[in-house]
Amino acid sequence: MSANLYDILNVDESASVDEIRSAWKAAVADLDPTDRRFRAFNDAAAVLLDTDKRAAYDAELAAAAADDAELAAAAADDAELAAAAADDAGASTAGEEPAPAPVTLTKTGTAAGEDTAVKDAVDTAGTADTASAASTVTAPKPVPAPAPDPAPAKPVSAGPPGWALGAAGVGALAALALAVVLLLQPGGNVFADDSPKDVAAANASFEKASLSVEGAAERMIADVFSYNYKTMDADLERAQRYVTPELGAKQAKGWPDIAKDAADQKLVVQARAEAVALTRVSPDRKDATVVVFLVQDSTRNGVDQTPLRMWVSLRMVHDDGSADGWLIDDVCVDSNCDKPGS
């Protein structure tokens, strides 16, 4: 089995949803979306924050633990049998007729060196059989635990297309990395020469910005990623209140195709944020990157579809004229966030 997802987030297997969410938020803080750890933390949280996926994963862990315990018990039994066999072999050797005592040769004319050689040969013969018998039984090597069969993948319906999946408006991630300046946490070099008062002020400012941008992102998700085939024009107008003009232009360009597809399939999509975490914020608190676990419930031709779950990374820019004080400037979806320029 691959790395334990609970260990990746450094939480107990009994951790609550709130504890997992908090651990995930702490783990992704200050990570760029192109960082390998960013994807690992998000993938772990995607399983552990989903009730069904977590239950299936816990069942895999339990099965693997049971297999390990069974193998350990079998190895212990084998070791015990081997020890008993070795004891029996030793007892059998002890019951044999003892080897004759060394004999000193006094024959006239025999050299002293020859006497010693004969004595050594007798001594060696008396101990060789015992050593051979004791070494005939060895404990078996433990057998590696077999990898459990992977749990069958849950069928996932074809999710809502286009902007609904966050694909529209996906900008260059390399530009995002250059535009957003990493804020070092208090205690790092950037604060090394600051007074306690300055550090406290920086902490307060950072906390205020964190709460502001996370709250804004959470409120925007439903309006930006939801739509109804009956109200597509109004849905586009509503979504564009939360994005920058540049991103809005990209969104509007792809909207006719989305509207047509929605009408053909009578799609109704309702989005919600299951978890939100700030990953980066600039020192001037004007730019930020937020990762969101997005869930889209949908119906197609009046039939409920399997909820679509993914994580999206949002680049946010501060805007005093907007309702929430922030606008979405760029979006990358799931594995696309690993690819600069996607």
Backbone hydrogen bonds in HBPLUS format (Angstrom, degrees):
<---DONOR---> <-ACCEPTOR-->    atom                        ^
c    i                          cat <-CA-CA->   ^        H-A-AA   ^      H-
h    n   atom  resd res      DA  || num        DHA   H-A  angle D-A-AA Bond
n    s   type  num  typ     dist DA aas  dist angle  dist       angle   num
A0007-ASP N   A0004-ASN O   3.05 MM   3  5.24 118.8  2.44  98.4 113.2     1
A0008-ILE N   A0004-ASN O   3.02 MM   4  6.41 149.5  2.12 148.4 157.6     2
A0009-LEU N   A0005-LEU O   3.30 MM   4  6.58 152.6  2.38 142.4 147.2     3
A0010-ASN N   A0006-TYR O   2.81 MM   4  5.85 106.4  2.36 131.0 150.7     4
A0011-VAL N   A0006-TYR O   2.96 MM   5  5.31 165.3  1.98 144.6 149.1     5
A0010-ASN N   A0007-ASP O   2.99 MM   3  4.55 143.9  2.12  91.1 102.4     6
A0015-ALA N   A0012-ASP O   3.03 MM   3  5.18 161.7  2.06 112.9 114.7     7
A0020-ILE N   A0016-SER O   2.95 MM   4  6.26 157.3  2.00 152.1 158.3     8
A0021-ARG N   A0017-VAL O   2.85 MM   4  6.04 161.7  1.89 151.1 156.6     9
A0022-SER N   A0018-ASP O   2.93 MM   4  6.08 158.2  1.98 144.7 150.5    10
A0023-ALA N   A0019-GLU O   2.94 MM   4  6.10 156.4  1.99 143.7 150.4    11
A0024-TRP N   A0020-ILE O   2.90 MM   4  6.09 158.2  1.95 150.5 156.4    12
A0025-LYS N   A0021-ARG O   2.99 MM   4  6.22 160.9  2.03 148.3 153.3    13
A0026-ALA N   A0022-SER O   3.03 MM   4  6.25 155.7  2.09 146.5 152.7    14
A0027-ALA N   A0023-ALA O   2.92 MM   4  6.09 147.3  2.03 142.8 152.4    15
A0028-VAL N   A0024-TRP O   3.05 MM   4  6.29 157.8  2.10 158.4 161.4    16
A0031-LEU N   A0028-VAL O   3.05 MM   3  5.41 155.3  2.11 139.1 134.9    17
A0030-ASP N   A0279-THR O   2.41 MM 249  4.96 146.3  1.51 139.3 146.4    18
A0035-ASP N   A0032-ASP O   2.90 MM   3  5.39 165.5  1.92 122.1 127.0    19
A0038-PHE N   A0035-ASP O   3.00 MM   3  5.28 128.9  2.27 103.5 116.8    20
A0040-ALA N   A0036-ARG O   3.12 MM   4  6.44 162.6  2.15 150.9 156.1    21
A0041-PHE N   A0037-ARG O   2.84 MM   4  6.01 168.5  1.86 158.6 160.3    22
A0042-ASN N   A0038-PHE O   3.05 MM   4  6.20 160.6  2.09 145.4 151.3    23
A0043-ASP N   A0039-ARG O   2.81 MM   4  5.97 161.6  1.85 154.0 158.9    24
A0044-ALA N   A0040-ALA O   3.01 MM   4  6.16 158.5  2.05 147.0 152.9    25
A0045-ALA N   A0041-PHE O   2.99 MM   4  6.19 164.5  2.01 149.1 153.4    26
A0046-ALA N   A0042-ASN O   2.82 MM   4  5.97 148.4  1.92 145.4 154.9    27
A0047-VAL N   A0043-ASP O   3.31 MM   4  6.58 142.7  2.46 141.0 147.9    28
A0047-VAL N   A0044-ALA O   3.25 MM   3  5.49 132.3  2.49 100.0 111.3    29
A0048-LEU N   A0044-ALA O   3.04 MM   4  6.30 173.6  2.04 155.3 157.1    30
A0049-LEU N   A0045-ALA O   2.80 MM   4  5.60 142.4  1.94 149.4 154.6    31
A0050-ASP N   A0047-VAL O   3.24 MM   3  5.40 155.1  2.31 103.7 111.2    32
A0054-ARG N   A0050-ASP O   2.82 MM   4  5.88 160.5  1.86 161.3 167.2    33
A0055-ALA N   A0051-THR O   3.05 MM   4  6.21 155.2  2.12 143.8 150.3    34
A0056-ALA N   A0052-ASP O   3.06 MM   4  6.34 160.2  2.10 149.7 154.6    35
A0057-TYR N   A0053-LYS O   2.93 MM   4  6.11 155.5  1.99 145.2 152.4    36
A0058-ASP N   A0054-ARG O   2.81 MM   4  6.01 160.2  1.85 152.4 157.5    37
A0059-ALA N   A0055-ALA O   3.04 MM   4  6.25 148.7  2.14 141.6 149.9    38
A0060-GLU N   A0056-ALA O   3.11 MM   4  6.45 147.5  2.22 141.6 149.9    39
A0060-GLU N   A0057-TYR O   3.08 MM   3  5.04 117.3  2.49  93.8 108.9    40
A0061-LEU N   A0057-TYR O   2.98 MM   4  6.35 157.6  2.03 151.8 157.6    41
A0062-ALA N   A0058-ASP O   2.93 MM   4  6.18 157.6  1.98 148.1 154.0    42
A0063-ALA N   A0059-ALA O   2.97 MM   4  6.19 158.4  2.02 146.7 152.4    43
A0064-ALA N   A0060-GLU O   2.94 MM   4  6.17 160.0  1.98 151.4 156.9    44
A0065-ALA N   A0061-LEU O   2.89 MM   4  6.11 155.2  1.95 147.9 155.0    45
A0066-ALA N   A0062-ALA O   2.94 MM   4  6.18 153.5  2.01 146.6 153.6    46
A0067-ASP N   A0063-ALA O   2.98 MM   4  6.26 155.9  2.04 147.1 153.4    47
A0068-ASP N   A0064-ALA O   2.95 MM   4  6.20 157.8  2.00 147.3 153.4    48
A0069-ALA N   A0065-ALA O   2.94 MM   4  6.17 156.4  2.00 147.4 153.7    49
A0070-GLU N   A0066-ALA O   2.97 MM   4  6.18 154.4  2.03 146.1 152.9    50
A0071-LEU N   A0067-ASP O   2.97 MM   4  6.22 160.7  2.01 151.2 156.0    51
A0072-ALA N   A0068-ASP O   2.89 MM   4  6.08 155.1  1.95 146.5 153.9    52
A0073-ALA N   A0069-ALA O   2.93 MM   4  6.14 156.0  1.99 145.5 151.7    53
A0074-ALA N   A0070-GLU O   2.98 MM   4  6.21 156.5  2.04 145.8 152.3    54
A0075-ALA N   A0071-LEU O   2.88 MM   4  6.10 156.4  1.94 147.7 154.1    55
A0076-ALA N   A0072-ALA O   2.96 MM   4  6.19 152.6  2.03 144.9 152.3    56
A0077-ASP N   A0073-ALA O   2.98 MM   4  6.25 157.0  2.03 148.2 154.1    57
A0078-ASP N   A0074-ALA O   2.94 MM   4  6.20 159.6  1.98 149.3 154.8    58
A0079-ALA N   A0075-ALA O   2.94 MM   4  6.14 156.1  2.00 146.0 152.5    59
A0080-GLU N   A0076-ALA O   2.96 MM   4  6.21 152.6  2.04 146.0 153.4    60
A0081-LEU N   A0077-ASP O   2.94 MM   4  6.24 158.2  1.99 150.9 156.5    61
A0082-ALA N   A0078-ASP O   2.91 MM   4  6.12 155.3  1.98 147.4 154.6    62
A0083-ALA N   A0079-ALA O   2.94 MM   4  6.17 156.1  2.00 146.1 152.2    63
A0084-ALA N   A0080-GLU O   3.00 MM   4  6.24 156.9  2.05 146.5 152.7    64
A0085-ALA N   A0081-LEU O   2.94 MM   4  6.17 157.1  1.99 148.1 154.3    65
A0086-ALA N   A0082-ALA O   2.95 MM   4  6.19 152.8  2.02 146.2 153.7    66
A0087-ASP N   A0083-ALA O   2.98 MM   4  6.28 152.3  2.06 146.1 153.4    67
A0088-ASP N   A0084-ALA O   2.96 MM   4  6.27 158.1  2.01 150.2 155.7    68
A0089-ALA N   A0085-ALA O   2.96 MM   4  6.20 156.9  2.01 146.7 153.0    69
A0090-GLY N   A0086-ALA O   3.03 MM   4  6.28 151.6  2.11 144.2 151.6    70
A0091-ALA N   A0087-ASP O   2.96 MM   4  6.25 155.2  2.02 150.4 157.1    71
A0092-SER N   A0088-ASP O   2.98 MM   4  6.20 156.9  2.03 149.9 155.9    72
A0093-THR N   A0089-ALA O   3.16 MM   4  6.34 158.1  2.21 144.8 150.0    73
A0094-ALA N   A0090-GLY O   3.03 MM   4  6.25 150.1  2.13 142.7 151.1    74
A0095-GLY N   A0091-ALA O   3.25 MM   4  6.51 133.5  2.48 139.8 150.3    75
A0095-GLY N   A0092-SER O   3.21 MM   3  5.34 136.7  2.41  97.8 109.0    76
A0096-GLU N   A0093-THR O   3.25 MM   3  5.54 160.6  2.29 107.6 113.4    77
A0110-THR N   A0107-LYS O   3.18 MM   3  5.81 168.0  2.19 136.5 136.3    78
A0114-GLU N   A0111-ALA O   3.16 MM   3  5.36 125.3  2.47 100.4 113.3    79
A0115-ASP N   A0111-ALA O   3.30 MM   4  6.72 152.0  2.39 147.2 154.4    80
A0116-THR N   A0112-ALA O   3.25 MM   4  6.56 158.1  2.30 148.7 153.4    81
A0117-ALA N   A0113-GLY O   3.11 MM   4  6.34 157.7  2.16 148.2 153.9    82
A0118-VAL N   A0114-GLU O   3.11 MM   4  6.32 161.9  2.15 153.9 157.3    83
A0119-LYS N   A0115-ASP O   3.11 MM   4  6.33 162.1  2.14 149.8 154.8    84
A0120-ASP N   A0116-THR O   2.99 MM   4  6.23 161.1  2.02 153.2 157.7    85
A0121-ALA N   A0117-ALA O   3.08 MM   4  6.26 154.9  2.14 145.8 152.5    86
A0122-VAL N   A0118-VAL O   3.06 MM   4  6.35 155.8  2.12 151.4 157.2    87
A0123-ASP N   A0119-LYS O   3.00 MM   4  6.30 165.9  2.02 153.9 157.5    88
A0124-THR N   A0120-ASP O   3.00 MM   4  6.16 163.2  2.03 151.1 155.2    89
A0125-ALA N   A0121-ALA O   3.10 MM   4  6.24 159.8  2.14 146.2 151.3    90
A0126-GLY N   A0122-VAL O   3.18 MM   4  6.40 144.1  2.31 147.1 156.1    91
A0127-THR N   A0124-THR O   3.19 MM   3  5.51 146.5  2.31 106.4 115.3    92
A0128-ALA N   A0124-THR O   3.15 MM   4  6.16 139.9  2.32 154.4 164.9    93
A0131-ALA N   A0127-THR O   3.27 MM   4  6.49 166.7  2.29 155.6 158.5    94
A0132-SER N   A0128-ALA O   3.04 MM   4  6.23 157.4  2.09 150.2 156.7    95
A0133-ALA N   A0129-ASP O   3.02 MM   4  6.25 160.5  2.06 153.6 157.8    96
A0134-ALA N   A0130-THR O   3.13 MM   4  6.29 158.3  2.17 151.2 156.6    97
A0135-SER N   A0132-SER O   3.27 MM   3  5.39 140.4  2.44  97.7 108.4    98
A0136-THR N   A0133-ALA O   3.48 MM   3  5.59 171.9  2.48 107.0 108.8    99
A0164-ALA N   A0161-PRO O   3.04 MM   3  5.62 126.7  2.33 148.6 144.9   100
A0165-LEU N   A0162-GLY O   2.94 MM   3  5.71 150.0  2.03 121.3 128.4   101
A0166-GLY N   A0163-TRP O   2.69 MM   3  4.69 156.0  1.74 108.1 115.0   102
A0176-LEU N   A0172-ALA O   3.35 MM   4  6.75 146.8  2.46 137.1 145.9   103
A0177-ALA N   A0173-LEU O   2.97 MM   4  6.32 155.2  2.04 149.3 155.1   104
A0178-LEU N   A0174-ALA O   3.10 MM   4  6.40 146.6  2.22 143.3 151.9   105
A0179-ALA N   A0175-ALA O   2.86 MM   4  5.99 146.8  1.97 145.5 155.1   106
A0180-VAL N   A0176-LEU O   3.02 MM   4  6.06 153.0  2.10 154.4 158.2   107
A0188-GLY N   A0185-GLN O   3.04 MM   3  5.88 150.7  2.13 149.3 152.4   108
A0191-PHE N   A0188-GLY O   3.09 MM   3  5.71 150.5  2.18 114.9 122.7   109
A0192-ALA N   A0189-ASN O   3.00 MM   3  4.83 163.9  2.02 105.2 110.2   110
A0194-ASP N   A0191-PHE O   3.07 MM   3  5.17 161.7  2.11 109.2 115.0   111
A0198-ASP N   A0195-SER O   2.98 MM   3  5.15 115.4  2.41 101.5 117.0   112
A0199-VAL N   A0195-SER O   2.96 MM   4  6.29 159.6  2.00 158.1 164.4   113
A0200-ALA N   A0196-PRO O   2.92 MM   4  6.09 157.7  1.97 145.4 151.3   114
A0201-ALA N   A0197-LYS O   2.94 MM   4  6.18 154.3  2.01 145.4 152.6   115
A0202-ALA N   A0198-ASP O   2.86 MM   4  6.13 153.7  1.93 147.4 154.8   116
A0203-ASN N   A0199-VAL O   2.86 MM   4  6.11 156.0  1.92 148.9 155.7   117
A0204-ALA N   A0200-ALA O   2.98 MM   4  6.21 161.5  2.02 147.8 152.4   118
A0205-SER N   A0201-ALA O   2.94 MM   4  6.14 158.3  1.99 147.3 153.2   119
A0206-PHE N   A0202-ALA O   2.88 MM   4  6.03 160.9  1.92 149.3 154.7   120
A0207-GLU N   A0203-ASN O   2.89 MM   4  6.08 164.4  1.92 153.3 157.7   121
A0208-LYS N   A0204-ALA O   2.95 MM   4  6.10 156.8  2.01 145.3 151.7   122
A0209-ALA N   A0205-SER O   2.98 MM   4  6.21 162.4  2.01 149.1 153.6   123
A0210-SER N   A0206-PHE O   2.85 MM   4  6.05 156.8  1.90 150.5 157.6   124
A0211-LEU N   A0207-GLU O   3.02 MM   4  6.21 172.1  2.02 153.8 154.7   125
A0212-SER N   A0208-LYS O   3.00 MM   4  6.11 156.0  2.06 144.8 152.2   126
A0213-VAL N   A0209-ALA O   2.94 MM   4  6.09 173.4  1.94 157.5 157.8   127
A0214-GLU N   A0210-SER O   2.99 MM   4  6.01 165.9  2.01 154.4 159.1   128
A0215-GLY N   A0211-LEU O   3.01 MM   4  5.88 159.4  2.05 139.2 145.7   129
A0216-ALA N   A0212-SER O   3.02 MM   4  6.15 155.6  2.08 143.2 150.3   130
A0217-ALA N   A0213-VAL O   2.97 MM   4  6.12 165.3  1.99 148.7 152.4   131
A0218-GLU N   A0214-GLU O   3.01 MM   4  6.19 161.6  2.04 150.3 155.3   132
A0219-ARG N   A0215-GLY O   3.06 MM   4  6.25 154.3  2.13 145.8 152.3   133
A0220-MET N   A0216-ALA O   2.96 MM   4  6.14 147.7  2.07 149.4 158.6   134
A0221-ILE N   A0217-ALA O   3.24 MM   4  6.31 146.3  2.36 149.8 155.5   135
A0224-VAL N   A0220-MET O   2.95 MM   4  6.02 153.1  2.02 163.2 171.4   136
A0225-PHE N   A0221-ILE O   2.92 MM   4  5.77 164.9  1.94 157.8 161.0   137
A0227-TYR N   A0269-VAL O   2.99 MM  42  5.26 148.7  2.09 132.0 141.0   138
A0269-VAL N   A0227-TYR O   2.76 MM  42  5.26 173.1  1.77 170.8 172.4   139
A0231-THR N   A0228-ASN O   2.80 MM   3  5.38 151.9  1.88 122.4 130.7   140
A0229-TYR N   A0267-LEU O   2.95 MM  38  5.54 151.1  2.03 165.5 174.9   141
A0235-ASP N   A0231-THR O   2.91 MM   4  6.07 150.3  2.00 152.4 162.2   142
A0236-LEU N   A0232-MET O   2.98 MM   4  6.19 155.1  2.04 150.7 155.5   143
A0237-GLU N   A0233-ASP O   3.09 MM   4  6.37 164.4  2.11 149.3 153.5   144
A0238-ARG N   A0234-ALA O   2.96 MM   4  6.12 155.4  2.02 145.3 151.9   145
A0239-ALA N   A0235-ASP O   2.97 MM   4  6.16 162.5  2.00 147.4 152.0   146
A0240-GLN N   A0236-LEU O   3.03 MM   4  6.20 153.7  2.10 151.9 158.2   147
A0241-ARG N   A0238-ARG O   3.24 MM   3  5.66 159.7  2.28 109.4 115.5   148
A0242-TYR N   A0239-ALA O   3.07 MM   3  5.80 165.8  2.09 120.5 125.0   149
A0328-ILE N   A0242-TYR O   2.88 MM  86  6.22 169.7  1.89 145.5 147.6   150
A0244-THR N   A0328-ILE O   2.97 MM  84  6.09 152.5  2.04 152.3 149.6   151
A0248-GLY N   A0244-THR O   2.78 MM   4  5.96 158.6  1.82 157.6 165.2   152
A0249-ALA N   A0245-PRO O   2.94 MM   4  6.10 146.3  2.05 144.3 151.1   153
A0250-LYS N   A0246-GLU O   3.36 MM   4  6.71 155.6  2.42 143.2 148.6   154
A0251-GLN N   A0247-LEU O   2.94 MM   4  6.19 160.6  1.98 152.6 158.4   155
A0252-ALA N   A0248-GLY O   2.87 MM   4  6.04 161.9  1.91 149.6 154.0   156
A0253-LYS N   A0249-ALA O   3.06 MM   4  6.18 149.4  2.15 141.3 149.3   157
A0254-GLY N   A0250-LYS O   3.38 MM   4  6.70 149.1  2.48 146.0 151.7   158
A0255-TRP N   A0251-GLN O   3.12 MM   4  6.14 120.3  2.50 140.1 155.9   159
A0255-TRP N   A0252-ALA O   3.29 MM   3  5.03 144.8  2.42  93.2 103.2   160
A0258-ILE N   A0254-GLY O   3.40 MM   4  6.69 158.1  2.45 147.1 153.4   161
A0258-ILE N   A0255-TRP O   3.01 MM   3  4.98 111.8  2.49  97.7 114.6   162
A0259-ALA N   A0255-TRP O   2.78 MM   4  6.01 162.9  1.81 164.3 169.3   163
A0260-LYS N   A0256-PRO O   2.98 MM   4  6.17 156.3  2.04 145.7 151.5   164
A0261-ASP N   A0257-ASP O   3.04 MM   4  6.24 166.3  2.06 148.8 152.3   165
A0262-ALA N   A0258-ILE O   2.84 MM   4  6.03 158.6  1.89 151.4 158.1   166
A0263-ALA N   A0259-ALA O   2.91 MM   4  6.11 155.1  1.98 145.9 152.3   167
A0264-ASP N   A0260-LYS O   2.92 MM   4  6.17 160.3  1.96 152.3 157.6   168
A0265-GLN N   A0261-ASP O   3.13 MM   4  6.32 151.0  2.22 146.1 152.7   169
A0266-LYS N   A0262-ALA O   2.71 MM   4  5.44 109.2  2.21 136.9 154.2   170
A0267-LEU N   A0262-ALA O   2.93 MM   5  4.78 156.1  1.98 132.0 139.7   171
A0266-LYS N   A0263-ALA O   3.35 MM   3  4.88 149.4  2.45  90.1  98.9   172
A0301-ASN N   A0265-GLN O   2.85 MM  36  5.70 130.3  2.10 152.3 159.4   173
A0268-VAL N   A0299-THR O   3.10 MM  31  5.33 149.5  2.20 149.3 154.0   174
A0299-THR N   A0268-VAL O   2.98 MM  31  5.33 145.8  2.10 142.2 152.9   175
A0270-GLN N   A0297-ASP O   2.80 MM  27  5.27 171.6  1.81 167.2 169.8   176
A0297-ASP N   A0270-GLN O   2.90 MM  27  5.27 154.9  1.97 162.1 154.4   177
A0272-ARG N   A0295-VAL O   2.89 MM  23  5.41 141.7  2.04 152.8 164.2   178
A0295-VAL N   A0272-ARG O   2.95 MM  23  5.41 167.5  1.97 165.0 167.0   179
A0274-GLU N   A0293-PHE O   2.80 MM  19  5.39 163.9  1.82 169.1 170.3   180
A0293-PHE N   A0275-ALA O   2.87 MM  18  5.18 166.6  1.89 150.6 155.0   181
A0277-ALA N   A0291-VAL O   2.94 MM  14  5.42 154.6  2.01 157.7 164.6   182
A0291-VAL N   A0277-ALA O   2.89 MM  14  5.42 162.8  1.92 164.6 165.1   183
A0279-THR N   A0289-THR O   2.86 MM  10  5.59 173.3  1.86 157.0 158.1   184
A0280-ARG N   A0289-THR O   3.39 MM   9  5.09 162.9  2.42 132.0 134.0   185
A0289-THR N   A0280-ARG O   2.84 MM   9  5.09 156.0  1.89 141.3 142.8   186
A0282-SER N   A0287-ASP O   2.91 MM   5  5.41 160.9  1.95 153.0 154.6   187
A0285-ARG N   A0282-SER O   2.84 MM   3  5.09 160.2  1.88 115.6 121.2   188
A0318-HIS N   A0286-LYS O   2.72 MM  32  4.82 159.0  1.76 148.0 150.2   189
A0288-ALA N   A0316-MET O   2.91 MM  28  5.10 152.3  1.98 151.0 150.7   190
A0316-MET N   A0288-ALA O   2.74 MM  28  5.10 168.5  1.75 154.4 157.9   191
A0290-VAL N   A0314-LEU O   2.88 MM  24  5.18 164.0  1.91 151.7 156.8   192
A0314-LEU N   A0290-VAL O   2.71 MM  24  5.18 172.2  1.71 165.0 165.8   193
A0292-VAL N   A0312-VAL O   2.83 MM  20  5.35 163.6  1.86 158.4 164.0   194
A0312-VAL N   A0292-VAL O   2.86 MM  20  5.35 155.9  1.92 152.7 158.6   195
A0294-LEU N   A0310-MET O   2.71 MM  16  5.40 145.8  1.83 158.1 169.6   196
A0310-MET N   A0294-LEU O   3.03 MM  16  5.40 155.8  2.09 152.8 159.1   197
A0296-GLN N   A0308-LEU O   2.82 MM  12  5.07 158.2  1.87 147.6 155.0   198
A0308-LEU N   A0296-GLN O   2.96 MM  12  5.07 167.4  1.97 145.1 144.4   199
A0305-GLN N   A0298-SER O   2.90 MM   7  5.59 163.9  1.92 157.8 152.8   200
A0300-ARG N   A0303-VAL O   2.86 MM   3  5.20 156.9  1.92 144.1 144.6   201
A0303-VAL N   A0300-ARG O   2.95 MM   3  5.20 164.8  1.98 112.3 117.2   202
A0334-ASP N   A0311-TRP O   2.81 MM  23  5.26 161.3  1.85 167.4 173.5   203
A0313-SER N   A0332-CYS O   2.87 MM  19  5.31 164.0  1.89 157.0 162.2   204
A0332-CYS N   A0313-SER O   3.03 MM  19  5.31 150.4  2.12 146.6 154.6   205
A0315-ARG N   A0330-ASP O   2.96 MM  15  5.03 168.8  1.98 136.6 139.9   206
A0329-ASP N   A0315-ARG O   2.73 MM  14  5.48 174.0  1.74 164.6 166.1   207
A0317-VAL N   A0327-LEU O   2.93 MM  10  5.44 159.4  1.97 154.8 161.7   208
A0327-LEU N   A0317-VAL O   2.91 MM  10  5.44 152.1  1.99 150.7 159.8   209
A0319-ASP N   A0325-GLY O   2.80 MM   6  4.96 169.4  1.82 119.9 123.6   210
A0322-SER N   A0319-ASP O   3.17 MM   3  5.67 164.8  2.20 115.0 119.6   211
A0325-GLY N   A0322-SER O   3.31 MM   3  5.03 146.4  2.43  92.7 102.3   212
A0336-ASN N   A0333-VAL O   2.87 MM   3  5.45 142.5  2.02 152.5 147.6   213
A0337-CYS N   A0334-ASP O   3.11 MM   3  5.98 162.4  2.14 123.8 128.1   214
A0338-ASP N   A0335-SER O   3.01 MM   3  5.57 164.8  2.03 116.0 121.0   215
A0339-LYS N   A0336-ASN O   3.04 MM   3  5.47 165.5  2.06 114.8 119.4   216
A0342-SER N   A0339-LYS O   3.03 MM   3  5.59 146.3  2.14 147.7 144.6   217
